[in-house]
Amino acid sequence: MRKSLLSVLIVLAIVIGSCAKRGTITGGLKDTLAPVMKSSTPKNGATNFNGKEIKLYFDEYVKLKNVGKQLIISPPMKNKPEVLPYTASKYITIKLKDTLQPNTTYSLNFGQSIEDNNEANILNQFKYVFSTGNFIDSLTIGAKIKDALELKTPTFVSVMLYEVNDKYNDSTIYKELPRYITNSLDGLSAAKLENLKAGKYRLIALQDNGNNKFDPKIDKIGYINDFVTVPNDTLFELELFKEELPFKTFKPSQVSGNRMVIGYEGNAKDVVVDVKKNGEFVPFTVTQFPKKDSLQVWFPAMKKDSLMVSITKNNYQSDYLVKIKDQKKDTLAFSPSASDLQFRKNFKIHADIPIVTIDKSKIRLLDKDSTAVKFNTRYDSFNQDVIFDFEKKPLEKYQMTVFPGALTDFYEKKNDTLRFSFSTRNTSDFGNLRVPLENIKRYPLIVEITDDKGVVIESEYLESGNKVVFDLIEPKKYTLRVIYDDNKNKVWDAGNYMEKRQSEEVIYFPKELDVRANWDVEQPFDLRSMK
């Protein structure tokens, strides 16, 4: 009986074991909670602070990520504090390296730099505040940030307040640190300045190089024309722009036996160049260096000598003595524009050396039936392009022959025979966009469509009327914008801080326009309702 009972128990154990489900040991639910600060020394919100070190204690191991860029200290310190450790820890130490201002509330906003060690959960916008005085300042103002021209919201924009006192003037922002600062970091279009004391301030925004001072050569700036007072419940809008620098040239450099390049800042329009040799004028011509802020000065080939180059624009003048070396000379060569000729574009021939004469009688343009096509020519001297204007037909193939001597360059060299082939597509391969404009405030207007990168694809100038037509454009999605050209120079102009001049107003249509092949799109644009 005992043996039988034992046998039954063994069999039952085997059966039960074989029916048990197999599985793996899990670690439980994934941690999605951000770390929590348990305590700090001194406590968050401390007053009469006079120490050199702050410790923040957390409920789990944390690590610092990109703290140099994410940590925003207001008011900013000339000497940035050291933030430790560089590895995971349950506490963070801030070692102050600067002398603190008396009776001042400081805030340290860590942005997104604190995260837990295991799951990288971010303690978003954690802020530690202390005061060297008897109380914590608690006033705030808000600011909305946008680019004055581009649709895309700029990132890592510092919003600053400069205290308007007996030491303040308009040049303060070039030389001094602001009284208060915050930053939009990499994903916000608005920012809030907190822990402020009541007063009168200059409000600016900078997309800068990190030194918290305005450098017009590299920084974008936005500002409010009038001083602002705190407290204030206005949401201020700051439009960022890059100032056009005053015109300035740099020392010319010789790049070939008959050409020198002169770099410049600012706008080269209306610049006047003179070239002399031993006090006598030398024949020369000036063109733009492609895709660079540089001028090309073409002069007669010569052996070792010196040229005096004088450059003037308005009140600017600069003289350079350029020693000419015996170098290889430029040679005449030509390159055509694209072989796929769009209806809204002209066919162009770019010359590597400036052209001085065009003999139209030595140029022949034929269609696919070998029928002569009438055309007109003009020369873009600044960009060295010979431009051909003619009526373009759909699904047409063109052959252009430029016979010897049709084009003469600055050095009296003439072209050999040139042949170019190009064609057009069918009109049904393109789309048409018509834009009725409503509630126009003033004229003239610049109406532009851009691609998804902000590159201007087409532009129309409107001095009267209320309708713009972009016919036969490539099928794609476009962004539509209108510029109020207040100074009537046919380009958008950025503002200027010292002149207290804001940028010319730009209004975007709020949605992309989908222009498809063989479609007609009509999109009314109410300028009154858009921002």
C-alpha positions as CSV (number, residue, x, y, z in Angstrom):
1,M,0.0,0.0,0.0
2,R,2.8,2.4,0.9
3,K,4.7,1.6,-2.3
4,S,1.5,2.1,-4.3
5,L,0.7,5.5,-2.6
6,L,4.3,6.7,-3.2
7,S,4.0,5.7,-6.9
8,V,0.8,7.7,-7.3
9,L,2.3,10.8,-5.7
10,I,5.3,10.6,-8.0
11,V,3.1,10.3,-11.1
12,L,1.0,13.3,-9.9
13,A,4.1,15.4,-9.4
14,I,5.3,14.6,-12.9
15,V,2.0,15.5,-14.5
16,I,1.7,18.8,-12.6
17,G,5.2,19.7,-13.5
18,S,4.6,19.0,-17.2
19,C,1.5,21.2,-17.2
20,A,3.2,24.2,-15.7
21,K,3.8,27.1,-18.2
22,R,7.3,28.1,-19.0
23,G,8.2,31.8,-18.7
24,T,10.9,34.4,-18.2
25,I,11.5,36.7,-15.3
26,T,10.6,40.3,-16.1
27,G,11.7,43.5,-14.5
28,G,8.2,44.9,-14.1
29,L,6.8,48.0,-15.7
30,K,9.1,50.4,-17.5
31,D,10.1,53.4,-15.5
32,T,8.6,56.5,-17.1
33,L,8.9,58.9,-14.2
34,A,11.3,61.8,-14.1
35,P,13.7,62.0,-11.2
36,V,12.6,64.0,-8.2
37,M,14.8,66.4,-6.2
38,K,14.4,65.3,-2.6
39,S,16.4,68.2,-1.0
40,S,19.0,70.8,-1.6
41,T,21.7,72.7,0.3
42,P,20.8,75.5,0.6
43,K,17.1,74.9,0.1
44,N,15.5,75.9,-3.1
45,G,14.2,79.5,-2.6
46,A,16.9,80.4,-0.1
47,T,17.4,84.0,0.8
48,N,20.5,85.9,2.1
49,F,22.7,83.4,0.1
50,N,26.4,84.0,0.4
51,G,27.9,80.6,-0.3
52,K,30.0,79.2,-3.2
53,E,28.5,75.8,-3.5
54,I,25.0,74.3,-4.1
55,K,24.1,70.6,-3.8
56,L,20.9,69.1,-5.2
57,Y,19.9,65.6,-4.0
58,F,17.6,63.3,-6.0
59,D,15.6,60.1,-5.4
60,E,17.5,58.1,-8.0
61,Y,20.8,58.2,-10.0
62,V,20.8,61.0,-12.4
63,K,23.2,62.2,-15.2
64,L,23.8,65.5,-16.9
65,K,23.4,65.9,-20.6
66,N,24.6,68.9,-22.6
67,V,24.4,71.0,-19.5
68,G,26.8,73.6,-20.9
69,K,24.2,74.6,-23.5
70,Q,21.0,73.8,-21.6
71,L,21.7,75.5,-18.2
72,I,20.5,79.1,-18.3
73,I,21.5,81.3,-15.4
74,S,19.8,84.6,-14.8
75,P,21.3,87.1,-14.2
76,P,24.1,85.6,-16.3
77,M,27.5,85.1,-14.6
78,K,30.7,86.3,-16.2
79,N,32.4,83.1,-14.9
80,K,30.2,80.1,-15.5
81,P,29.9,77.7,-12.5
82,E,31.3,74.2,-12.5
83,V,28.5,71.6,-12.5
84,L,29.4,68.1,-11.3
85,P,29.7,65.1,-11.5
86,Y,30.4,64.0,-15.0
87,T,29.1,60.4,-14.2
88,A,25.8,59.2,-12.8
89,S,25.1,60.2,-9.2
90,K,22.3,60.8,-6.7
91,Y,23.4,64.4,-6.3
92,I,24.5,67.4,-8.4
93,T,27.1,69.9,-7.2
94,I,27.2,73.5,-8.5
95,K,30.4,75.3,-7.7
96,L,30.1,79.1,-8.2
97,K,33.0,80.9,-9.7
98,D,31.6,84.4,-9.8
99,T,31.0,87.2,-7.3
100,L,27.3,87.5,-6.8
101,Q,25.5,90.8,-7.0
102,P,23.9,92.0,-3.7
103,N,20.1,91.9,-3.2
104,T,19.6,89.9,-6.4
105,T,17.4,86.9,-7.2
106,Y,19.3,84.2,-9.2
107,S,17.6,81.4,-11.1
108,L,19.3,78.3,-12.5
109,N,17.2,76.7,-15.2
110,F,18.6,73.3,-16.2
111,G,16.4,73.0,-19.3
112,Q,16.5,69.3,-20.3
113,S,19.9,68.5,-19.0
114,I,18.9,66.4,-16.0
115,E,17.8,62.8,-16.7
116,D,17.7,59.6,-14.8
117,N,20.5,57.1,-15.4
118,N,18.5,54.1,-16.5
119,E,15.7,55.2,-18.8
120,A,16.8,58.8,-19.6
121,N,13.6,60.3,-18.3
122,I,14.1,64.0,-18.4
123,L,13.4,66.4,-15.4
124,N,12.2,69.1,-17.7
125,Q,12.9,72.8,-17.0
126,F,14.0,72.1,-13.4
127,K,14.8,75.5,-11.8
128,Y,16.8,76.3,-8.6
129,V,16.3,79.8,-7.2
130,F,18.1,81.7,-4.5
131,S,18.5,85.4,-3.5
132,T,21.4,87.3,-2.0
133,G,18.8,89.6,-0.5
134,N,16.0,89.2,2.0
135,F,13.3,88.0,-0.5
136,I,12.8,86.3,-3.8
137,D,11.7,88.5,-6.7
138,S,8.7,87.0,-8.3
139,L,7.6,89.2,-11.3
140,T,7.4,87.7,-14.9
141,I,7.0,88.8,-18.5
142,G,6.5,86.7,-21.6
143,A,7.8,86.9,-25.1
144,K,6.9,85.3,-28.4
145,I,9.8,84.6,-30.8
146,K,9.8,84.4,-34.6
147,D,12.1,85.1,-37.6
148,A,11.4,88.4,-39.3
149,L,11.7,86.7,-42.8
150,E,11.7,83.0,-42.5
151,L,8.7,80.9,-41.6
152,K,10.7,78.4,-39.5
153,T,10.9,79.3,-35.8
154,P,14.6,79.9,-34.7
155,T,16.0,77.7,-31.9
156,F,18.2,78.5,-28.9
157,V,17.2,82.2,-28.8
158,S,18.1,84.1,-25.7
159,V,15.5,86.6,-24.4
160,M,17.1,89.4,-22.3
161,L,16.3,92.3,-20.2
162,Y,18.7,95.2,-19.7
163,E,18.0,97.5,-16.7
164,V,17.5,101.1,-17.9
165,N,19.4,103.1,-15.3
166,D,22.0,105.9,-15.3
167,K,24.6,103.6,-16.9
168,Y,22.4,102.4,-19.7
169,N,22.7,103.5,-23.3
170,D,21.9,102.0,-26.7
171,S,25.4,100.5,-27.0
172,T,25.1,98.6,-23.7
173,I,23.9,95.5,-25.4
174,Y,27.1,95.3,-27.4
175,K,29.3,95.4,-24.3
176,E,27.5,94.3,-21.2
177,L,25.7,91.2,-19.9
178,P,21.9,91.6,-19.5
179,R,20.3,91.9,-16.1
180,Y,18.0,88.9,-16.8
181,I,18.1,86.1,-19.4
182,T,16.2,83.0,-20.5
183,N,16.4,80.8,-23.6
184,S,13.9,79.2,-25.9
185,L,16.3,76.2,-26.2
186,D,15.6,73.9,-29.2
187,G,11.8,73.6,-29.4
188,L,9.9,76.6,-28.1
189,S,8.6,79.7,-29.9
190,A,7.9,81.5,-26.6
191,A,9.9,82.2,-23.4
192,K,9.1,83.6,-20.0
193,L,11.4,85.7,-17.9
194,E,10.8,85.0,-14.2
195,N,12.0,86.2,-10.8
196,L,12.2,89.8,-12.0
197,K,12.1,92.9,-9.9
198,A,10.0,95.9,-10.8
199,G,11.6,98.4,-13.1
200,K,12.2,99.8,-16.6
201,Y,14.0,97.6,-19.1
202,R,15.2,97.2,-22.7
203,L,13.8,93.8,-24.1
204,I,15.8,92.1,-26.8
205,A,16.2,88.6,-28.2
206,L,19.5,87.2,-29.6
207,Q,20.4,84.1,-31.6
208,D,24.0,84.6,-30.7
209,N,27.4,83.0,-30.3
210,G,26.9,82.2,-26.6
211,N,28.6,85.3,-25.0
212,N,25.2,87.0,-24.3
213,K,26.3,90.2,-26.1
214,F,25.2,91.5,-29.5
215,D,27.7,91.0,-32.3
216,P,26.1,92.2,-35.6
217,K,28.5,90.2,-37.7
218,I,27.2,86.9,-36.6
219,D,24.1,87.4,-34.4
220,K,20.4,87.8,-35.2
221,I,18.6,90.3,-33.0
222,G,15.0,91.2,-32.2
223,Y,13.9,94.1,-30.0
224,I,11.0,96.1,-28.8
225,N,11.2,99.8,-29.9
226,D,10.1,101.2,-26.6
227,F,11.3,100.4,-23.1
228,V,9.2,97.9,-21.2
229,T,8.1,98.2,-17.6
230,V,7.8,95.3,-15.1
231,P,5.2,94.3,-14.0
232,N,3.6,93.8,-17.4
233,D,1.1,91.3,-18.7
234,T,1.8,91.9,-22.4
235,L,3.0,89.0,-24.5
236,F,5.7,90.8,-26.5
237,E,6.6,89.6,-30.0
238,L,10.3,89.7,-31.0
239,E,11.2,89.3,-34.7
240,L,14.7,88.2,-35.3
241,F,16.8,89.5,-38.2
242,K,20.4,89.7,-39.2
243,E,21.5,93.3,-39.7
244,E,23.0,94.3,-43.0
245,L,26.6,95.3,-42.1
246,P,28.0,98.6,-43.2
247,F,29.9,98.3,-46.5
248,K,33.5,97.4,-46.0
249,T,36.1,95.8,-48.2
250,F,39.2,93.7,-47.5
251,K,42.6,93.7,-49.1
252,P,42.5,92.5,-52.7
253,S,44.2,89.3,-53.6
254,Q,45.4,88.4,-57.1
255,V,44.0,85.1,-58.4
256,S,45.3,85.1,-62.0
257,G,47.4,87.1,-64.3
258,N,44.5,89.4,-65.2
259,R,42.1,89.3,-62.2
260,M,42.0,90.1,-58.5
261,V,39.3,89.4,-56.0
262,I,38.1,91.9,-53.3
263,G,36.1,90.5,-50.4
264,Y,33.4,92.7,-48.8
265,E,30.8,93.0,-46.1
266,G,27.4,94.6,-46.5
267,N,25.8,95.5,-49.9
268,A,28.0,96.1,-52.9
269,K,25.3,97.9,-54.9
270,D,26.4,101.3,-56.2
271,V,30.0,100.7,-55.3
272,V,32.6,102.6,-57.4
273,V,36.0,101.1,-58.2
274,D,38.9,102.9,-59.8
275,V,42.2,101.3,-60.9
276,K,45.4,103.2,-61.6
277,K,48.9,102.5,-62.6
278,N,51.5,105.2,-61.9
279,G,48.6,107.7,-61.5
280,E,47.1,106.8,-64.9
281,F,43.7,105.1,-65.2
282,V,43.9,101.5,-66.3
283,P,41.0,99.9,-68.2
284,F,39.2,97.4,-66.1
285,T,35.7,95.9,-65.4
286,V,34.1,94.7,-62.2
287,T,31.9,91.6,-61.8
288,Q,30.5,89.6,-58.9
289,F,32.4,86.5,-57.7
290,P,29.8,83.7,-58.0
291,K,28.1,82.7,-54.7
292,K,30.5,84.8,-52.6
293,D,30.6,88.3,-51.1
294,S,33.5,89.3,-53.3
295,L,34.1,91.5,-56.3
296,Q,36.2,90.5,-59.3
297,V,38.3,93.2,-60.9
298,W,39.5,92.4,-64.4
299,F,42.5,94.3,-65.7
300,P,44.9,94.0,-68.6
301,A,47.5,91.3,-68.3
302,M,50.9,92.6,-67.2
303,K,54.2,91.5,-65.8
304,K,55.3,92.4,-62.4
305,D,53.9,95.8,-61.5
306,S,51.7,97.6,-59.0
307,L,48.1,98.8,-59.2
308,M,46.3,101.3,-57.0
309,V,42.7,100.2,-56.4
310,S,40.3,102.7,-54.9
311,I,36.9,101.7,-53.7
312,T,34.1,104.2,-52.6
313,K,30.5,103.9,-51.7
314,N,28.7,106.8,-50.1
315,N,30.9,107.9,-47.2
316,Y,33.2,104.8,-47.4
317,Q,36.5,104.9,-49.1
318,S,39.5,102.6,-49.1
319,D,42.7,102.5,-51.2
320,Y,44.9,99.4,-51.8
321,L,48.2,99.0,-53.4
322,V,48.2,95.6,-55.1
323,K,51.5,94.1,-56.3
324,I,50.9,92.2,-59.5
325,K,52.7,88.9,-60.0
326,D,53.3,87.1,-63.3
327,Q,50.5,84.4,-63.1
328,K,48.6,82.3,-65.6
329,K,45.9,84.2,-67.3
330,D,42.2,83.4,-67.4
331,T,40.9,81.9,-70.7
332,L,37.5,82.5,-72.4
333,A,35.0,79.6,-71.8
334,F,31.3,79.3,-71.8
335,S,28.7,77.2,-70.0
336,P,24.9,77.1,-70.7
337,S,22.0,77.0,-68.3
338,A,20.0,73.8,-67.9
339,S,19.0,71.8,-71.1
340,D,15.5,71.5,-69.6
341,L,14.2,75.0,-70.3
342,Q,11.3,76.1,-68.2
343,F,8.7,78.5,-69.6
344,R,9.3,81.1,-66.9
345,K,13.1,81.1,-67.4
346,N,15.4,82.4,-70.0
347,F,18.2,80.5,-71.7
348,K,21.6,81.8,-70.5
349,I,25.2,81.4,-71.5
350,H,27.7,82.2,-68.7
351,A,31.1,83.6,-69.8
352,D,34.2,83.0,-67.7
353,I,35.5,86.4,-68.8
354,P,33.3,89.5,-69.0
355,I,31.7,90.1,-72.4
356,V,31.9,93.6,-74.0
357,T,30.1,93.1,-77.3
358,I,27.4,90.7,-78.7
359,D,26.9,90.4,-82.4
360,K,23.4,89.0,-82.7
361,S,23.7,88.4,-86.4
362,K,26.2,85.6,-85.7
363,I,23.8,83.7,-83.5
364,R,21.2,81.3,-84.9
365,L,18.3,79.7,-83.0
366,L,16.3,77.0,-84.7
367,D,13.4,74.9,-83.5
368,K,13.0,71.1,-84.3
369,D,11.7,71.9,-87.7
370,S,14.8,74.0,-88.5
371,T,12.7,77.1,-88.5
372,A,14.5,80.2,-87.3
373,V,13.3,81.6,-84.0
374,K,13.4,85.3,-83.3
375,F,15.2,86.3,-80.1
376,N,16.5,89.2,-78.2
377,T,19.7,89.4,-76.1
378,R,20.9,91.3,-73.1
379,Y,23.9,91.0,-70.9
380,D,24.0,90.8,-67.2
381,S,27.4,92.4,-66.6
382,F,27.6,91.8,-62.9
383,N,27.0,88.0,-63.2
384,Q,28.6,87.6,-66.7
385,D,25.5,86.0,-68.3
386,V,24.4,86.4,-71.9
387,I,20.6,86.2,-71.7
388,F,18.3,85.1,-74.6
389,D,14.7,86.0,-74.5
390,F,12.3,84.4,-77.0
391,E,8.8,82.9,-77.2
392,K,9.0,79.3,-75.9
393,K,6.6,76.7,-77.2
394,P,5.6,73.4,-75.5
395,L,7.3,70.1,-76.4
396,E,9.8,72.0,-78.6
397,K,13.5,71.2,-79.2
398,Y,15.9,74.1,-79.9
399,Q,19.3,74.2,-81.4
400,M,21.5,77.3,-80.9
401,T,24.7,78.0,-82.8
402,V,27.0,80.8,-81.8
403,F,29.3,81.4,-84.7
404,P,32.9,82.6,-84.3
405,G,33.1,86.2,-83.3
406,A,29.6,86.6,-81.9
407,L,30.9,87.2,-78.4
408,T,33.9,89.4,-77.6
409,D,35.4,89.5,-74.2
410,F,37.1,92.2,-72.2
411,Y,40.5,91.3,-73.7
412,E,39.1,91.3,-77.2
413,K,39.2,87.5,-77.5
414,K,36.3,86.0,-79.5
415,N,34.5,82.8,-79.2
416,D,34.9,79.7,-81.4
417,T,31.8,78.0,-82.7
418,L,29.4,77.1,-79.8
419,R,26.5,74.7,-80.1
420,F,23.8,74.2,-77.5
421,S,20.7,72.0,-77.4
422,F,17.7,72.5,-75.0
423,S,14.0,71.7,-75.0
424,T,10.7,72.4,-73.3
425,R,8.2,70.1,-71.7
426,N,4.4,70.2,-72.2
427,T,2.4,72.8,-70.4
428,S,0.4,70.0,-68.8
429,D,3.5,69.1,-66.9
430,F,3.2,72.3,-64.9
431,G,0.7,73.9,-62.7
432,N,-0.8,77.4,-62.4
433,L,-1.3,79.4,-59.2
434,R,-3.5,82.5,-59.0
435,V,-3.5,84.6,-55.8
436,P,-6.2,87.3,-55.3
437,L,-4.9,89.5,-52.5
438,E,-7.4,91.0,-50.0
439,N,-7.1,93.9,-47.6
440,I,-3.8,95.2,-48.9
441,K,-2.6,98.0,-46.5
442,R,-0.1,99.7,-48.9
443,Y,2.0,99.4,-52.0
444,P,4.4,98.2,-53.3
445,L,4.3,94.5,-52.5
446,I,6.7,91.6,-53.2
447,V,4.8,88.4,-53.6
448,E,6.9,85.2,-53.4
449,I,6.5,81.5,-53.4
450,T,9.3,79.4,-51.7
451,D,10.1,75.7,-51.4
452,D,10.3,73.8,-48.2
453,K,13.8,75.1,-47.6
454,G,12.8,78.7,-47.9
455,V,14.4,79.2,-51.3
456,V,12.5,81.7,-53.4
457,I,11.2,80.0,-56.5
458,E,9.2,82.8,-58.1
459,S,8.6,86.4,-57.2
460,E,6.3,89.2,-58.5
461,Y,6.4,92.9,-57.8
462,L,3.0,94.6,-57.3
463,E,2.7,98.4,-57.4
464,S,-1.1,98.3,-57.9
465,G,-3.9,95.8,-58.4
466,N,-4.7,92.9,-56.2
467,K,-4.0,89.7,-58.2
468,V,-0.8,87.8,-58.8
469,V,-0.4,84.9,-61.2
470,F,2.3,82.3,-61.2
471,D,1.7,80.3,-64.4
472,L,3.5,77.2,-65.5
473,I,5.4,76.5,-62.3
474,E,6.8,73.1,-61.3
475,P,4.3,70.9,-59.5
476,K,5.2,70.8,-55.8
477,K,4.2,72.2,-52.5
478,Y,4.9,75.9,-52.0
479,T,4.9,78.5,-49.2
480,L,3.3,81.8,-50.1
481,R,4.4,85.1,-48.5
482,V,3.9,88.9,-49.0
483,I,6.5,91.5,-48.2
484,Y,5.6,95.2,-47.8
485,D,8.4,96.9,-49.6
486,D,8.3,100.2,-47.8
487,N,11.5,101.7,-49.2
488,K,10.6,100.5,-52.7
489,N,13.9,98.9,-53.6
490,K,12.3,95.6,-54.6
491,V,14.0,93.5,-51.9
492,W,13.3,92.6,-48.3
493,D,15.3,94.8,-45.9
494,A,16.3,93.7,-42.4
495,G,16.0,96.1,-39.5
496,N,18.7,98.0,-37.6
497,Y,18.9,98.2,-33.9
498,M,20.8,101.5,-33.5
499,E,18.5,103.2,-36.0
500,K,15.5,101.7,-34.2
501,R,14.2,100.4,-37.5
502,Q,12.3,97.2,-37.7
503,S,12.5,94.8,-40.6
504,E,10.0,95.2,-43.5
505,E,6.8,93.4,-42.7
506,V,6.4,89.8,-44.0
507,I,3.1,88.0,-44.0
508,Y,2.8,84.2,-44.6
509,F,-0.1,82.3,-45.8
510,P,-0.7,79.7,-43.0
511,K,-0.8,76.6,-45.1
512,E,1.3,75.0,-47.9
513,L,-0.1,75.3,-51.4
514,D,-0.2,72.1,-53.3
515,V,0.3,72.9,-57.0
516,R,-0.1,69.8,-59.2
517,A,0.6,69.1,-62.8
518,N,-2.1,70.4,-65.2
519,W,-4.0,72.0,-62.3
520,D,-5.2,75.5,-61.8
521,V,-5.1,76.6,-58.1
522,E,-6.7,79.8,-57.0
523,Q,-6.0,80.8,-53.4
524,P,-7.3,84.1,-51.9
525,F,-4.9,85.6,-49.4
526,D,-6.4,87.9,-46.8
527,L,-3.5,90.0,-45.6
528,R,-5.5,91.5,-42.7
529,S,-6.2,88.2,-41.0
530,M,-2.6,86.8,-41.2
531,K,0.3,87.4,-38.9
